[in-house]
Amino acid sequence: MSSNYAIIIPAYNEARTLRNIAKSALDFSNIVIVVNDGSQDETSQVVKDLPVLLIEHVQNQGKAASLWQGIQEARKHQVDYYVTLDGDGQHSPSDIPRLLSKLEQYPDDIIIGARLADKSAIPAKRYYANRIANFWLAWAAGYPLSDSQSGFRIYPARLFEDLKISTSKRSSFVFESEILIKAAQRGIKSQAVTIPAVYTPNARPSHFRGVRDISLITLMVARHLFRRGMYPKGLYRSAIKPRLLPEYQGKPEYAGYLMGLLSLLVIILTLGISLLGVFLYIKKTAREETCPEDRNYAVILGKRLKDNQPDQEYIHRLDTALQLYHKNHQLQFYLLGGITANMEISESSAGAKYLIRQGVKPELVHTEGASRNTLENLTELRENLPGKDQEIILITSQYHQARAGYMARQFGFQVYLCPAKPAGSRNMFMKYIGEAVLLHWYITGLLYSRATNNKAWLSRISR
């Protein structure tokens, strides 16, 4: 065991996983600090017989406050470093030696356990939300970041000397992002170590809400950028300079990343008007509905599964398809969506089973298992749907149908929109914002590819 660092574990309703995490952490340090952030389950009880320092919050204060209080407790022990990891099982203390090995090379930097290299093991929305956060934070910090949202870190204790940073409940998931910017301003960078992406089956649902929390992180970053005159040097160092290297330009994500930068530039130059236009288009299209009964093909876009079963939003899409089937028993269904996160079945297969159980003839149901996002969905559809210029009934959620329909038309399909209409969501506005950003990104890439006659890029994003 080492006394050179303390291990801090913030915990909120982690009774199912915390004990194993804490016991394993004790193998690596005799200073393990658990901060129970007002949990409503048995979080405290499962570690009370372990030799850990247990801090109790009477009410939930958020992850930022929990980390901060854990750090203040660790400072009393005069250690040189603080190791932080989550209590939900996504971080394994057995990976601490990997981070310590990196620390030997970079003793003055923050060491981060980066999960994004294992894309197949991460829920798609979580993956892309993290990638968006990486871009903004890297810009503000002034250097590339691999996984800005990982809470598995080693911090040098000196970073927290006279550090001023918000720890309010609203800052729960902003804290770990802002601290990277604050550290960079003090000359402390971060170094990444690849670790497995672990999503434990019996863990509680993540407290991280992609759209909401990424929006809060983006607003925080925007404040830092405005204070520094948009920090163009940071954008160049973090996003442009690394991608001017020849070895990067051959990678598949090169075009998407470059178009993301161009899309952002368009938004800035138009003072957000271009993004507002796309947002209004999405809101208008969400109200459109053309569900003809006499077409041959209905395409159902998949949705992330829950415990290998369709979630409520996906079921709304499938039930919309069933309504069409009851009017046309010859209608063929193409379900799109591969295996995401740690599921054992593809989104399309789970949807197909649901339809067949509801009486749809199996020979009318077609699936694919390779795609993970809307662009890949449509690429697979282009390869699998017989003939060209086909008419399709496109079934997806209202907030998503504008982007999906627009992209499908670029792939040569004649599209009839048939929206699933679930009950309203408190996060619906942010979903529309997210769709606007993604569609703006796609349109920017499409227009640029056409203007430059880049056939390779066009073949990936249109027919």
LINVEN-V730133 format. One record per backbone hydrogen bond with DSSP energy under -1.0 kcal/mol. CO is the residue of the C=O (numbers start at 1). NH is the residue of the N-H. If there is no record, write none. Layout:
BEGIN
co=CO nh=NH
co=CO nh=NH
END
This chain:
BEGIN
co=4 nh=80
co=4 nh=81
co=6 nh=83
co=7 nh=33
co=8 nh=85
co=9 nh=35
co=11 nh=37
co=14 nh=17
co=14 nh=18
co=17 nh=21
co=18 nh=22
co=19 nh=23
co=20 nh=24
co=21 nh=25
co=22 nh=26
co=24 nh=27
co=25 nh=28
co=25 nh=29
co=28 nh=2
co=31 nh=7
co=32 nh=53
co=33 nh=9
co=34 nh=55
co=35 nh=11
co=36 nh=38
co=36 nh=57
co=42 nh=46
co=44 nh=47
co=47 nh=50
co=50 nh=52
co=53 nh=34
co=55 nh=36
co=62 nh=66
co=63 nh=67
co=64 nh=68
co=65 nh=69
co=66 nh=70
co=67 nh=71
co=68 nh=72
co=69 nh=73
co=70 nh=74
co=71 nh=75
co=74 nh=77
co=75 nh=78
co=80 nh=157
co=81 nh=6
co=82 nh=155
co=83 nh=8
co=84 nh=153
co=92 nh=95
co=93 nh=96
co=95 nh=99
co=96 nh=100
co=97 nh=101
co=98 nh=102
co=99 nh=103
co=100 nh=104
co=102 nh=106
co=106 nh=109
co=110 nh=191
co=111 nh=154
co=112 nh=193
co=114 nh=195
co=115 nh=118
co=117 nh=119
co=118 nh=121
co=119 nh=122
co=123 nh=127
co=124 nh=128
co=125 nh=129
co=126 nh=130
co=127 nh=131
co=128 nh=132
co=129 nh=133
co=130 nh=134
co=131 nh=135
co=132 nh=136
co=133 nh=137
co=134 nh=138
co=135 nh=139
co=136 nh=140
co=137 nh=141
co=138 nh=142
co=138 nh=143
co=147 nh=150
co=151 nh=153
co=152 nh=113
co=153 nh=84
co=154 nh=111
co=155 nh=82
co=156 nh=159
co=157 nh=160
co=158 nh=161
co=168 nh=171
co=169 nh=172
co=171 nh=175
co=174 nh=178
co=175 nh=179
co=178 nh=182
co=179 nh=183
co=180 nh=184
co=181 nh=185
co=183 nh=186
co=183 nh=188
co=184 nh=187
co=189 nh=110
co=191 nh=112
co=193 nh=114
co=200 nh=203
co=209 nh=213
co=210 nh=214
co=211 nh=215
co=212 nh=216
co=213 nh=217
co=214 nh=218
co=215 nh=219
co=216 nh=220
co=217 nh=221
co=218 nh=222
co=219 nh=223
co=220 nh=224
co=221 nh=225
co=222 nh=226
co=223 nh=227
co=225 nh=230
co=226 nh=229
co=228 nh=231
co=231 nh=235
co=232 nh=236
co=233 nh=237
co=234 nh=238
co=235 nh=239
co=235 nh=240
co=236 nh=241
co=241 nh=244
co=245 nh=248
co=245 nh=249
co=248 nh=251
co=251 nh=254
co=253 nh=257
co=254 nh=258
co=255 nh=259
co=256 nh=260
co=257 nh=261
co=258 nh=262
co=259 nh=263
co=260 nh=264
co=261 nh=265
co=262 nh=266
co=263 nh=267
co=264 nh=268
co=265 nh=269
co=266 nh=270
co=267 nh=272
co=268 nh=271
co=270 nh=273
co=272 nh=276
co=273 nh=277
co=274 nh=278
co=275 nh=279
co=276 nh=280
co=277 nh=281
co=278 nh=282
co=279 nh=283
co=280 nh=284
co=281 nh=285
co=282 nh=286
co=284 nh=287
co=285 nh=288
co=296 nh=332
co=297 nh=393
co=298 nh=334
co=299 nh=395
co=300 nh=336
co=306 nh=309
co=309 nh=306
co=311 nh=315
co=312 nh=316
co=313 nh=317
co=314 nh=318
co=315 nh=319
co=316 nh=320
co=317 nh=321
co=318 nh=322
co=319 nh=323
co=320 nh=324
co=321 nh=325
co=322 nh=326
co=324 nh=328
co=328 nh=331
co=332 nh=298
co=333 nh=366
co=334 nh=300
co=336 nh=302
co=337 nh=348
co=338 nh=347
co=340 nh=343
co=346 nh=350
co=347 nh=351
co=348 nh=352
co=349 nh=353
co=350 nh=354
co=351 nh=355
co=352 nh=356
co=353 nh=357
co=354 nh=358
co=355 nh=360
co=356 nh=359
co=361 nh=364
co=362 nh=365
co=364 nh=333
co=366 nh=335
co=371 nh=338
co=373 nh=377
co=374 nh=378
co=375 nh=379
co=376 nh=380
co=377 nh=381
co=378 nh=382
co=379 nh=383
co=380 nh=384
co=381 nh=385
co=390 nh=414
co=392 nh=416
co=393 nh=299
co=394 nh=418
co=395 nh=301
co=396 nh=420
co=397 nh=401
co=400 nh=404
co=401 nh=405
co=402 nh=406
co=403 nh=407
co=404 nh=408
co=405 nh=409
co=406 nh=410
co=408 nh=413
co=409 nh=412
co=410 nh=463
co=414 nh=392
co=416 nh=394
co=417 nh=290
co=420 nh=398
co=425 nh=428
co=427 nh=431
co=428 nh=432
co=429 nh=433
co=430 nh=434
co=431 nh=435
co=432 nh=436
co=433 nh=437
co=434 nh=438
co=435 nh=439
co=436 nh=440
co=437 nh=441
co=438 nh=442
co=439 nh=443
co=440 nh=444
co=441 nh=445
co=442 nh=446
co=443 nh=447
co=444 nh=448
co=445 nh=449
co=446 nh=450
co=447 nh=451
co=448 nh=452
co=449 nh=454
co=453 nh=455
co=454 nh=458
co=455 nh=459
co=457 nh=461
co=458 nh=462
END
